[in-house]
């Protein structure tokens, strides 16, 4: 086109030429801008109660975060470029530890919104489901000693029959309780400062014989394992903690689902199936909460799995096999969620292990009723492989310990003792991970405590 313009004999041809060239430059610049569109980097923060949290993208773009919910950096990233979100400054007052999940990658012609920043502090309250007394016992935790004291109004009446499991949302605002006999899920608001529970609406229907419940790390969805109907019910969390069932729910899993866990990035849901001795792995659609099985699922585990725990980095999964008296250890594929047994798995426990938990450092696995009946065993995790080694340092628990969990900062371990109606509490040696019963332990709970949650 420029060659033709130069052949024009008109005396103002040079002016026209300059105009056309200017237009071409503008169009070229516009094309360059379109090709270099910048995409937003963001996600969700949960559990934040302190002040001063600062996130960084690629060590340069800083973002101060003042509360829970969604966030986005002001500077976008061009297609094909990398992003890497980290914690620049941890919050204080109170002190918390925040971790980033799904925090790095390469832009592929779309914005990033699945980054999850999880903040945890010292546990303040312990919530215990008492099956035979249809109640929830709530304890206040003394942060310096681990001592438990029942809060005013405890125990709180369940709004269903046989409360089997409980989960507290990452922000500590709501507790979700599954009622095994009445086939329902109850929602309770948690009063800040006291830990007291207040029912939110009426219980909602699940499928048959719900036994486990989990809230995903983004604080968006609640999942319930229905043992008798071999499926998982999925609910979206709406305003006020109210639940709405996800389209397509319930989702089929293996026979006799008994336990649930999500990875820390809310990418996958892991379901332990007691009857067929498998683990179902389902991909989570973060936009809708819908579940879909991944390639290769279900994965074989030991006989009669009753619990599953994922380490804080989402690298390994540990499954307590009650029927086989073993713990199966798996490496998790970060991209697909698939499970691969680690070398040496399964690891013998010597007794019918009822529950497993991983500490926040990812250094130890605690197993209830393992090695010997009515004991809690400590296993060290080999960092590069995920293999387990028994420390040989077991501690006594109450009769039939059915649940074990670790304080969010790793200071204490809590165990629900089903047949002795109590909760055992142990302080954790920061260096070795070994347990010592705290003064006053075990603490009296209601009838047949089966599950507990700490927040």
VMD Tcl script that draws the C-alpha trace (Angstrom):
set ca {
  {0.00 0.00 0.00}
  {2.85 2.40 0.76}
  {4.37 1.85 -2.70}
  {1.11 2.88 -4.40}
  {0.86 5.98 -2.28}
  {4.31 7.14 -3.41}
  {3.25 7.00 -7.08}
  {0.50 9.57 -6.57}
  {1.42 12.77 -8.48}
  {-0.95 14.94 -6.45}
  {0.90 17.77 -4.68}
  {-0.53 16.79 -1.31}
  {0.55 13.13 -1.67}
  {3.24 13.55 0.98}
  {0.68 14.70 3.53}
  {-1.52 11.74 2.72}
  {1.47 9.45 3.03}
  {2.28 10.78 6.48}
  {-1.36 10.36 7.54}
  {-1.51 6.76 6.32}
  {1.79 5.89 8.00}
  {0.50 7.42 11.25}
  {-2.65 5.31 11.04}
  {-0.60 2.20 10.40}
  {1.55 2.90 13.45}
  {-1.56 3.38 15.60}
  {-3.02 0.11 14.36}
  {0.26 -1.68 14.94}
  {0.39 -0.34 18.48}
  {-3.20 -1.43 19.05}
  {-2.35 -4.89 17.76}
  {0.64 -5.08 20.08}
  {-1.54 -4.15 23.03}
  {-4.07 -6.84 22.15}
  {-1.35 -9.44 21.87}
  {0.00 -8.45 25.29}
  {-3.22 -8.47 27.30}
  {-2.52 -8.79 31.01}
  {-4.47 -11.29 33.09}
  {-5.52 -10.89 36.71}
  {-3.89 -12.97 39.45}
  {-6.09 -13.66 42.48}
  {-7.87 -16.12 44.70}
  {-9.26 -16.52 48.21}
  {-7.97 -15.91 51.74}
  {-9.40 -17.93 54.65}
  {-8.76 -18.04 58.38}
  {-7.29 -14.55 58.63}
  {-7.90 -12.85 61.98}
  {-4.61 -10.97 62.44}
  {-3.36 -7.79 60.78}
  {-0.49 -7.00 58.45}
  {-0.72 -9.84 55.92}
  {1.10 -8.91 52.71}
  {1.19 -11.10 49.61}
  {3.69 -10.80 46.76}
  {3.50 -11.84 43.11}
  {6.85 -12.54 41.43}
  {8.53 -10.88 44.45}
  {7.57 -7.44 43.14}
  {3.85 -6.74 43.12}
  {2.74 -6.38 46.76}
  {-0.80 -6.64 48.08}
  {-1.97 -5.90 51.64}
  {-4.84 -8.14 52.73}
  {-7.13 -6.98 55.52}
  {-9.78 -9.70 55.64}
  {-11.05 -13.04 54.41}
  {-12.55 -13.44 50.96}
  {-11.37 -12.88 47.43}
  {-8.28 -10.90 46.46}
  {-6.58 -9.78 43.23}
  {-3.26 -8.10 42.48}
  {-3.49 -4.72 40.78}
  {-0.86 -5.61 38.19}
  {-1.74 -8.32 35.68}
  {0.56 -10.84 34.00}
  {0.92 -11.28 30.26}
  {0.09 -14.50 28.44}
  {2.95 -16.98 28.55}
  {4.58 -15.32 31.56}
  {4.87 -16.96 34.97}
  {3.27 -15.90 38.24}
  {4.42 -16.87 41.72}
  {2.43 -15.77 44.76}
  {4.09 -15.93 48.18}
  {3.60 -14.51 51.65}
  {5.73 -11.39 52.00}
  {4.69 -10.60 55.60}
  {2.86 -12.91 58.02}
  {-0.01 -11.44 60.07}
  {0.28 -10.51 63.71}
  {-2.01 -9.48 66.57}
  {-2.80 -12.34 66.80}
  {0.13 -14.15 65.26}
  {-0.83 -16.51 62.44}
  {0.88 -18.62 59.81}
  {-0.46 -18.22 56.27}
  {0.33 -20.67 53.47}
  {-0.22 -20.29 49.72}
  {-1.62 -23.11 47.58}
  {-1.98 -23.19 43.76}
  {0.30 -20.16 43.89}
  {2.47 -20.55 40.81}
  {2.15 -21.33 37.11}
  {2.19 -19.91 33.60}
  {-0.57 -17.71 32.18}
  {-2.52 -19.47 29.44}
  {-4.90 -16.86 28.00}
  {-7.06 -16.62 31.12}
  {-7.13 -14.99 34.54}
  {-6.06 -16.95 37.62}
  {-8.59 -17.15 40.46}
  {-7.89 -20.44 42.22}
  {-5.06 -19.38 44.53}
  {-5.89 -20.22 48.14}
  {-4.17 -18.55 51.09}
  {-4.92 -20.40 54.33}
  {-4.14 -18.74 57.66}
  {-4.09 -20.63 60.96}
  {-3.48 -19.64 64.55}
  {-3.51 -21.35 67.91}
  {-6.67 -23.41 68.42}
  {-9.21 -21.73 70.71}
  {-12.04 -24.27 70.92}
  {-12.58 -28.01 70.62}
  {-15.92 -29.30 69.28}
  {-16.88 -32.92 70.05}
  {-19.80 -34.92 68.63}
  {-21.40 -37.14 71.29}
  {-23.30 -39.86 69.44}
  {-25.35 -41.51 72.15}
  {-26.27 -38.29 73.97}
  {-27.21 -36.40 70.78}
  {-25.12 -33.42 71.77}
  {-22.02 -31.41 70.96}
  {-19.57 -30.71 73.77}
  {-17.56 -27.51 73.32}
  {-14.32 -26.86 75.21}
  {-12.24 -23.70 75.51}
  {-8.52 -24.44 75.07}
  {-5.89 -22.93 77.36}
  {-3.22 -22.06 74.79}
  {-0.35 -22.25 77.29}
  {-1.25 -25.62 78.87}
  {-3.72 -27.35 76.54}
  {-6.20 -27.69 79.41}
  {-9.85 -28.01 78.35}
  {-12.76 -26.23 80.04}
  {-16.37 -26.58 78.92}
  {-17.80 -23.32 77.65}
  {-21.00 -21.84 79.05}
  {-24.05 -23.65 77.68}
  {-22.16 -26.82 76.74}
  {-23.17 -29.46 75.82}
  {-25.32 -28.06 73.02}
  {-28.24 -30.16 71.79}
  {-27.82 -31.67 68.36}
  {-30.58 -30.93 65.87}
  {-30.48 -34.48 64.54}
  {-30.09 -38.04 65.80}
  {-26.64 -39.56 66.42}
  {-24.25 -36.73 65.48}
  {-21.37 -38.67 63.94}
  {-18.95 -36.07 62.61}
  {-18.24 -32.35 62.68}
  {-16.28 -29.85 60.59}
  {-15.63 -26.16 61.30}
  {-15.24 -23.80 58.35}
  {-11.76 -22.27 57.87}
  {-12.96 -18.87 59.10}
  {-14.32 -20.32 62.35}
  {-17.84 -18.97 61.82}
  {-19.88 -22.15 61.35}
  {-19.87 -25.78 62.41}
  {-21.37 -28.48 60.19}
  {-22.59 -31.70 61.85}
  {-23.79 -34.89 60.12}
  {-26.47 -36.91 61.92}
  {-26.08 -40.59 61.10}
  {-29.51 -41.94 62.06}
  {-31.68 -39.02 60.94}
  {-29.81 -38.65 57.59}
  {-29.35 -34.91 57.99}
  {-26.74 -32.18 58.09}
  {-27.01 -29.47 60.76}
  {-25.52 -25.97 60.60}
  {-24.48 -24.06 63.73}
  {-23.25 -20.48 64.00}
  {-20.20 -20.11 66.26}
  {-20.19 -17.15 68.62}
  {-16.86 -15.38 68.39}
  {-15.03 -15.25 71.68}
  {-17.12 -17.89 73.47}
  {-17.35 -20.75 70.97}
  {-21.06 -21.22 71.77}
  {-23.26 -22.84 69.12}
  {-26.59 -21.61 67.75}
  {-28.56 -23.63 65.17}
  {-28.93 -22.01 61.74}
  {-32.27 -23.00 60.22}
  {-33.45 -26.60 60.08}
  {-31.23 -29.61 59.32}
  {-31.04 -30.41 55.62}
  {-31.39 -33.84 54.07}
  {-28.39 -35.90 53.07}
  {-28.42 -39.38 51.58}
  {-28.31 -42.56 53.69}
  {-26.27 -42.85 56.91}
  {-23.89 -39.89 56.69}
  {-20.67 -40.53 58.63}
  {-18.14 -37.87 57.60}
  {-18.09 -34.19 56.63}
  {-15.44 -31.79 55.36}
  {-15.32 -28.10 54.36}
  {-13.02 -27.28 51.45}
  {-10.07 -24.92 51.99}
  {-11.69 -22.09 50.01}
  {-14.63 -22.10 52.46}
  {-17.00 -22.53 49.53}
  {-18.31 -26.10 49.76}
  {-19.31 -28.79 52.25}
  {-19.04 -32.48 51.36}
  {-20.74 -35.35 53.21}
  {-19.94 -39.08 52.93}
  {-23.12 -41.20 52.96}
  {-22.06 -44.68 53.99}
  {-25.21 -46.68 53.22}
  {-25.91 -45.11 49.81}
  {-22.26 -45.13 48.64}
  {-22.17 -41.50 47.58}
  {-21.10 -37.99 48.54}
  {-23.51 -35.07 48.96}
  {-22.17 -31.65 47.96}
  {-23.39 -28.27 49.18}
  {-22.45 -24.68 48.35}
  {-22.04 -22.34 51.33}
  {-24.15 -19.21 50.93}
  {-24.76 -16.14 53.07}
  {-25.05 -16.87 56.78}
  {-23.54 -20.34 56.40}
  {-26.73 -21.64 54.78}
  {-26.20 -24.57 52.41}
  {-27.56 -25.17 48.91}
  {-27.13 -28.58 47.29}
  {-24.82 -28.56 44.27}
  {-26.26 -29.58 40.90}
  {-25.64 -33.28 40.29}
  {-25.34 -34.13 43.98}
  {-25.04 -36.76 45.36}
  {-22.00 -38.14 43.50}
  {-21.28 -41.87 43.41}
  {-18.15 -43.24 45.11}
  {-17.03 -46.68 46.32}
  {-18.87 -48.96 48.72}
  {-19.21 -47.81 52.31}
  {-17.51 -44.38 52.25}
  {-16.18 -43.73 55.74}
  {-13.87 -40.70 55.63}
  {-13.15 -37.55 53.60}
  {-10.25 -35.18 53.00}
  {-9.45 -32.43 50.52}
  {-6.04 -31.29 49.36}
  {-4.98 -27.84 50.65}
  {-5.64 -26.26 47.26}
  {-9.27 -27.49 47.07}
  {-8.50 -29.27 43.82}
  {-9.46 -32.81 44.84}
  {-11.68 -34.69 47.27}
  {-10.38 -38.01 48.68}
  {-12.92 -40.57 49.89}
  {-11.97 -43.67 51.92}
  {-14.36 -46.53 51.06}
  {-14.50 -49.03 53.91}
  {-16.41 -51.89 52.27}
  {-14.44 -52.23 49.02}
  {-11.10 -51.05 50.49}
  {-10.48 -48.26 48.01}
  {-9.89 -44.52 47.79}
  {-12.07 -42.57 45.37}
  {-10.43 -39.39 44.06}
  {-12.74 -36.72 42.67}
  {-11.82 -33.46 40.98}
  {-13.52 -30.38 42.48}
  {-14.93 -27.77 40.13}
  {-14.09 -24.68 42.17}
  {-16.70 -22.62 40.31}
  {-19.62 -24.95 41.09}
  {-18.50 -27.50 43.70}
  {-19.39 -30.38 41.38}
  {-17.32 -33.56 41.59}
  {-15.97 -35.83 38.86}
  {-13.81 -38.93 39.13}
  {-10.21 -38.69 37.92}
  {-8.47 -41.20 35.65}
  {-7.43 -44.34 37.56}
  {-9.86 -43.82 40.44}
  {-10.60 -45.67 42.67}
  {-7.18 -46.66 44.09}
  {-6.66 -49.80 46.17}
  {-5.79 -49.45 49.84}
  {-5.58 -51.82 52.80}
  {-8.60 -53.69 54.11}
  {-11.27 -51.58 55.81}
  {-10.02 -47.97 55.58}
  {-11.62 -45.76 58.23}
  {-9.69 -42.50 57.90}
  {-7.59 -40.43 55.53}
  {-5.29 -37.44 56.02}
  {-3.46 -35.27 53.46}
  {-0.20 -33.56 54.45}
  {-0.12 -29.72 54.53}
  {1.60 -29.44 51.16}
  {-0.77 -31.82 49.38}
  {2.16 -34.12 48.55}
  {1.19 -37.27 50.48}
  {-1.99 -38.99 51.67}
  {-2.16 -41.42 54.61}
  {-4.97 -43.94 55.08}
  {-5.71 -45.80 58.30}
  {-6.82 -49.36 57.49}
  {-8.78 -50.72 60.45}
  {-9.27 -54.22 59.02}
  {-5.63 -54.69 57.98}
  {-3.99 -52.95 60.98}
  {-1.88 -50.87 58.59}
  {-1.38 -47.34 57.29}
  {-1.22 -46.94 53.51}
  {0.91 -44.05 52.25}
  {0.49 -42.50 48.79}
  {2.27 -39.83 46.77}
  {-0.22 -37.37 45.24}
  {0.15 -36.15 41.67}
  {-0.08 -32.36 41.84}
  {-1.60 -32.14 38.36}
  {-4.10 -35.02 38.39}
  {-4.59 -35.93 42.07}
  {-3.75 -39.57 41.32}
  {-2.32 -41.75 44.08}
  {0.86 -43.83 43.87}
  {1.88 -46.06 46.82}
  {5.15 -44.96 48.40}
  {7.93 -47.48 48.83}
  {7.27 -49.79 51.78}
  {3.54 -49.06 51.96}
  {1.41 -50.25 53.70}
  {3.09 -49.82 57.09}
  {2.11 -52.18 59.92}
  {0.52 -50.70 63.02}
  {-0.01 -53.86 65.07}
  {-3.57 -52.93 66.00}
  {-6.80 -51.89 64.28}
  {-5.97 -48.26 63.56}
  {-9.09 -46.09 63.81}
  {-7.87 -42.66 62.73}
  {-4.82 -40.82 61.40}
  {-3.73 -37.17 61.36}
  {-0.72 -35.29 59.98}
  {0.91 -32.45 61.91}
  {1.06 -28.93 60.34}
  {4.79 -29.31 59.66}
  {4.21 -32.47 57.64}
  {6.76 -34.28 59.79}
  {4.66 -36.79 61.75}
  {1.59 -38.98 61.48}
  {-0.44 -39.67 64.62}
  {-2.54 -42.83 64.66}
  {-5.31 -43.60 67.15}
  {-5.61 -47.17 68.44}
  {-2.46 -48.12 66.52}
  {0.38 -50.43 67.59}
  {-1.66 -51.49 70.61}
  {-5.29 -51.07 71.58}
  {-6.20 -47.83 73.35}
  {-2.94 -46.12 72.45}
  {-1.82 -43.28 70.17}
  {1.25 -43.96 68.05}
  {3.67 -41.45 66.51}
  {5.26 -42.09 63.10}
  {7.96 -39.97 61.47}
  {7.54 -39.03 57.81}
  {10.62 -39.42 55.63}
  {10.62 -36.06 53.79}
  {11.74 -37.13 50.31}
  {9.59 -40.26 50.01}
  {6.66 -39.96 52.42}
  {7.53 -43.31 54.01}
  {6.69 -43.86 57.69}
  {8.92 -44.97 60.54}
  {7.48 -45.81 63.96}
  {9.08 -43.82 66.76}
  {8.14 -46.56 69.22}
  {6.96 -43.84 71.58}
  {3.27 -44.64 72.11}
  {1.03 -43.02 74.71}
  {-2.05 -44.33 76.49}
  {-5.47 -43.07 75.44}
  {-8.99 -43.81 76.67}
  {-11.07 -46.79 75.62}
  {-11.49 -47.11 71.83}
  {-9.91 -43.89 70.54}
  {-11.83 -43.23 67.32}
  {-10.56 -39.81 66.24}
  {-7.27 -37.91 66.33}
  {-6.52 -34.37 65.23}
  {-3.72 -31.84 65.66}
  {-3.89 -28.22 66.77}
  {-3.57 -25.83 63.77}
  {-0.14 -24.71 65.00}
  {0.95 -28.21 66.01}
  {1.11 -27.54 69.76}
  {-1.35 -30.23 70.90}
  {-2.91 -33.51 69.76}
  {-6.54 -34.34 70.64}
  {-8.16 -37.79 70.73}
  {-11.85 -38.72 71.12}
  {-12.32 -41.88 73.24}
  {-15.61 -43.49 72.24}
  {-16.05 -46.06 75.01}
  {-14.70 -44.01 77.91}
  {-16.67 -40.83 77.08}
  {-13.62 -38.60 77.17}
  {-11.10 -36.53 75.23}
  {-7.36 -37.06 75.67}
  {-5.01 -34.11 75.11}
  {-1.24 -34.30 74.57}
  {1.42 -31.63 74.22}
  {3.74 -32.09 71.24}
  {7.52 -31.96 71.48}
  {8.43 -29.49 68.73}
  {11.63 -31.31 67.86}
  {10.67 -34.98 68.04}
  {6.89 -34.86 67.64}
  {6.49 -37.10 70.69}
  {3.44 -36.76 72.91}
  {2.99 -36.09 76.64}
  {-0.43 -36.07 78.30}
  {-1.35 -32.59 79.58}
  {-2.38 -32.06 83.19}
  {-6.01 -33.06 83.74}
  {-6.24 -35.31 80.66}
  {-8.48 -37.10 79.80}
  {-11.39 -34.64 79.99}
  {-15.00 -35.82 80.36}
  {-17.20 -35.49 77.28}
  {-20.70 -36.72 76.42}
  {-21.85 -40.19 75.45}
  {-19.71 -41.97 72.85}
  {-17.66 -39.08 71.47}
  {-16.71 -40.06 67.94}
  {-15.27 -36.99 66.21}
  {-13.76 -33.62 67.15}
  {-12.71 -30.44 65.40}
  {-10.35 -27.70 66.55}
  {-10.49 -24.02 65.65}
}
mol new
graphics top color blue
foreach p $ca { graphics top sphere $p radius 0.5 }
foreach p [lrange $ca 0 end-1] q [lrange $ca 1 end] { graphics top cylinder $p $q radius 0.2 }
display resetview
